[in-house]
C-alpha cells in the first residue's frame, strides 16, 4: 500500500471494506503465514460482519483542573447521539 493511499484511508470517514486482492499482494512472510492468510480470506464471511458506528471525537483543555461548566451542551451538539464518545 502506497503512503498516499494509506493516508487517504486514515483521513476518510467512509467505511473501508477489505480488498482481498490487495491483501494477497502485501509482503510475504513465509509459506505458513501465506497459507493461514489464504484460509482466513476464504472463510472471511463466516467470522466477519460490517456494522457502521458513529463517533464523537474531541479534545477539551481544562488546564489540569476540573471543568467549571457542564460539558453537556458540547457533547449534545448533534441531533442524534453518537455510538461512542472519545474525549481527550
Secondary structure, 3 states (H helix, E strand, C coil): CCHHHHHHHHHCCCCCCCCHHHHHCCCCCCHHHHHHHHHHHHCHHHHCCCCCCCEEEECCCCCCCCCCCCCHHHHCCCCCCCCEEEEC
